[in-house]
């Protein structure tokens, strides 16, 4: 794939991550549910990761540090889901 096409596709992926993040941010403003805020932050991290990969002219073998943003995003999602499920289980035990 040519450089221009690669940059175009990376821009489209970045835009998709940002749109998804904005949708989750809108859900968070309506419900104030922390899970939606975590997903919005995670998609913002994924967008930053994709933009950095596309815009920084670093050789492929030297840009592994950029992917730490992706690990942080997935860690944030996992932590938010675990937190949400622990809270729901705790509420269910209190009723029984």
KELO-311511 format. One line per 8 residues: number of its first residue (from 1); their letters; for each residue x, y, z of C-alpha. Coordinates in Angstrom, 2 decimals, padded with zeros to 5 digits, always signed. Example, Ala and Ser with C-alpha at 12.3 -4.5 7.8 and 13.67 -1.06 7.14 Angstrom:
// residues 2
1> AS> +012.30,-004.50,+007.80  +013.67,-001.06,+007.14
***
This chain:
// residues 96
1> XXXXXXXX> +000.00,+000.00,+000.00  +001.33,+003.44,-000.83  +002.21,+005.94,+001.85  -000.69,+008.24,+000.99  -003.19,+005.39,+001.09  -001.73,+004.13,+004.35  -002.05,+007.57,+005.94  -005.62,+007.86,+004.65
9> XXXXXXXX> -006.63,+004.49,+006.14  -004.92,+005.35,+009.44  -006.84,+008.61,+009.53  -010.11,+006.79,+008.94  -009.35,+004.33,+011.76  -008.40,+007.20,+014.08  -011.65,+008.97,+013.23  -013.62,+005.79,+013.97
17> XXXXXXXX> -011.98,+005.47,+017.39  -012.76,+009.13,+018.15  -016.41,+008.78,+017.08  -016.81,+005.69,+019.26  -015.21,+007.55,+022.16  -017.56,+010.50,+021.71  -020.57,+008.18,+021.67  -019.48,+006.61,+024.96
25> XXXXXXXX> -018.85,+010.08,+026.37  -022.41,+011.04,+025.45  -023.72,+007.90,+027.17  -021.66,+008.81,+030.24  -023.13,+012.33,+030.40  -026.62,+010.85,+030.34  -026.12,+008.06,+032.87  -022.97,+009.02,+034.86
33> XXXXXXXX> -022.01,+005.34,+034.68  -018.26,+004.98,+035.11  -018.12,+002.12,+032.60  -019.02,+004.49,+029.77  -016.37,+007.00,+030.87  -013.77,+004.24,+030.89  -014.75,+003.15,+027.38  -014.57,+006.78,+026.17
41> XXXXXXXX> -011.08,+007.16,+027.64  -009.99,+003.83,+026.18  -011.15,+004.79,+022.69  -009.34,+008.13,+023.04  -006.15,+006.21,+023.88  -006.68,+003.93,+020.87  -007.16,+006.98,+018.63  -003.97,+008.54,+019.98
49> XXXXXXXX> -002.11,+005.28,+019.37  -003.30,+005.05,+015.77  -002.52,+008.71,+015.08  +000.99,+008.41,+016.51  +001.72,+005.32,+014.44  +000.62,+007.15,+011.30  +002.22,+010.52,+011.96  +005.55,+009.73,+013.60
57> XXXXXXXX> +008.18,+008.71,+011.11  +009.96,+006.10,+013.23  +011.31,+002.82,+011.88  +009.03,-000.12,+012.52  +011.32,-001.85,+015.01  +011.70,+001.30,+017.16  +008.06,+002.18,+017.66  +007.04,-000.60,+020.03
65> XXXXXXXX> +006.72,+001.94,+022.88  +003.79,+003.54,+021.06  +001.76,+000.38,+021.57  +001.84,+000.89,+025.32  -001.13,+003.21,+024.74  -003.04,+000.27,+023.29  -002.17,-001.90,+026.30  -003.33,+000.90,+028.61
73> XXXXXXXX> -006.63,+001.18,+026.71  -007.34,-002.54,+026.93  -006.30,-002.60,+030.58  -008.71,+000.26,+031.28  -011.56,-001.63,+029.61  -010.79,-004.82,+031.52  -010.56,-002.95,+034.84  -013.85,-001.11,+034.20
81> XXXXXXXX> -015.71,-004.32,+033.32  -014.35,-006.10,+036.40  -015.25,-003.12,+038.59  -018.78,-002.99,+037.14  -019.34,-006.74,+037.61  -018.02,-006.74,+041.17  -020.38,-003.90,+042.06  -023.39,-005.65,+040.49
89> XXXXXXXX> -022.57,-008.94,+042.25  -022.19,-007.09,+045.55  -025.61,-005.47,+045.13  -027.21,-008.80,+044.28  -025.77,-010.43,+047.43  -027.09,-007.61,+049.59  -030.67,-008.26,+048.47  -030.65,-012.00,+049.04
***
